[in-house]
Amino acid sequence: MDRIRTDAVAVSAVAIVFLVVAVIGFTPRYFGPLFAGGYQSPSAWMHVHVISSLLWLMVFLVQPLLILRKNFDRHRLVGRAGLLIAVMTALTGIAIQLDLLPVVPGDTGNVAAFTARFTAGLGIFIPAVAFAVVYRRRTAWHLRLMYLATMSLMPSPFGRILIHYLGIPLDAAGP
């Protein structure tokens, strides 16, 4: 198996895992209540963010499959759409974080969570996507930057799995 095929298969497998982690991680507080009719959104941007984030994960899954099939024209077309999806994911992510900032004086936990999500998530996602566009003709760089961008979104759903399914308390990392 050549390197490009090996990379494409590996990234597709990882993309499936990421999608499963995202759905499982967000089921207790988003998908479950939404489908049960009891979801109370903390931000007007939440539904758009969820849709754009899931679309991003689907683009991450589809793109290497298009390369495997040597459908480069469609890969480029989906890539252009993916850039718009990335922008929407980033903008709605920022909007949601701003909506969740403290409304009560002294709510330092929420400020700390905002800082962590922005620097560890969007602070990596945005430049990784930008550099992936710049290096789109350098396949190895492009692939790794897209992987980095997508990986930077995963602490949020993975953290929710730890909290909701494994019972790790919210303050486990300390003050």
N, C-alpha and C positions, 0 to 999 in steps of 0.2 A: 504494500500500500504506500503510495507516495505521500510526501509531507502534507500537501494541500488537502488530500483526501482524509488523512489521519486527523489533521486539525479540524476539518469540517465536521467529521463524525464526532469528535470529542466535544466540540463547542455545541453541537446540536444536543448531545446527551446532557451537558451541563445546563443548557437552556431549558430542557424539560424539567430537570431538578429545580431550577430557579422558579419556574412557573408553579410547580407543585408546592414549593416552600411558600411562595407568595399567597397562594390560595389558602393553604392550611393556616398560615400565620395570621391572615386577616379575616378568617372565618368567624372567630368568636366575637369580634367587636365591629365587623363590617358586614361581610357576606351573610352570616347567620341572621343578625337582626334585620338586615335589608330584606331578605327573602321572607322573613317572618312578619314583615310590615311594621317593625318597631324601631327602625334605625333613626337615631337623632344625630344629625351631622353637626360636628363642631365648627364646620366651615362651609361656606357656600361653594367652595372650590373642590370639595372632597370627591364628588362623583366624577368630575372631569379628570381629576388627578388619578383616580383609580383606573378609569378607562384608558387614559394615556399611558399609565405605567404598565398595564396589562398589554396594551398594544406594543409598547417598547419591548417587553419580554417576548412577544410573538414575533416581532421583527428579528430579534436576536436569535430566535429559533429558525426562522425561515431563511435568513440570509445565507448561512452555510449550506443549507440544502439546495439553494439555487446555484451556488458555486459547484456543488457535487454534480448537479445536472448540467453544468456548463452553460447555464442560462444567465450570462453576464449582463445582458440588456435589462432583464427583469430585476437582477440584483441591484443594478444602478438605480432603477426606478423605485424599488422598495427602499433603497438607501436614501433617496431624496425625501420620500414620505417619512422615513425614520428620523431624518433631521427635524422635520416639523413636529413629529411626535416627541422627540427629545426636548425641543424648546418648550412644548406644552407641558411635559412632565416637570421640567425644571421650574417654569414660571408658576405652575399651580402648587408645586412643592414649596416654593418660597412663600406664596400667598397663604397657604395653610399654616406654615410655621409662624408667620406674622399674626394670623388670626388666633393662634394658640398662645401667644405671648401673655405674660401675666396681666391680669386685670386687678389683682390684689397686691398691694405693696408687700414686699418681702417674699414673693413667690420665686425664690432663687432656683428651685428645682426645675421649673419650667424654662427659665432662662438658660440654665446649664444644658437641659435637654435640647433646646433650640440650637445652641452653639455646637453641641456634639453632632446633631443631625445635619446641620448645615456644613460643618467642616469635614465630617467623615462621609457624608453622602453627596450632597449637591456640590460641595467644594471640590470633590474629585470627579463627579459625573460631568459637570459642565466643561472643564478643560479637557477631559479625556475624549469627549465627543468632538470638541473643537479640533483637537490634534488628530483624531481619527479621520476627520474630513480633510485636513491638511495633508495627511499621509495616506490618503485613499489609494494611491497608486503603488505604495510600498506594502504589499500584501501582509507580510509578517507584522509590521508595525500597526497597520490598520486593524488586523484581527486582535492583537493584544490590547490595543487601546479600546476597542469595542468591548472586549471582555472586562477590562478594568472599569469602564463606565458602568456596565451592567452589574458587576460585582459590588460596586460602591452603593448600589441601591438595596442590597440584600440584608444588611444588618437590621433594618427595620422589621421586615417580616420574620427573620430568624429570631430576633429578640422577642417578638410576640409569641413565637412557639415556646421559647424558654419560659416566658411568664405564664402563658395561658395553659399550656399542656404539661409542663414540668414543674410548675409551682415555684419557680425562682422569684423571690420578691423583687418589687420594683427598685428597692433601695439596696440590692445586693452588692452593687459596685461601691457603696459607701456614700458619704455626703457629697 
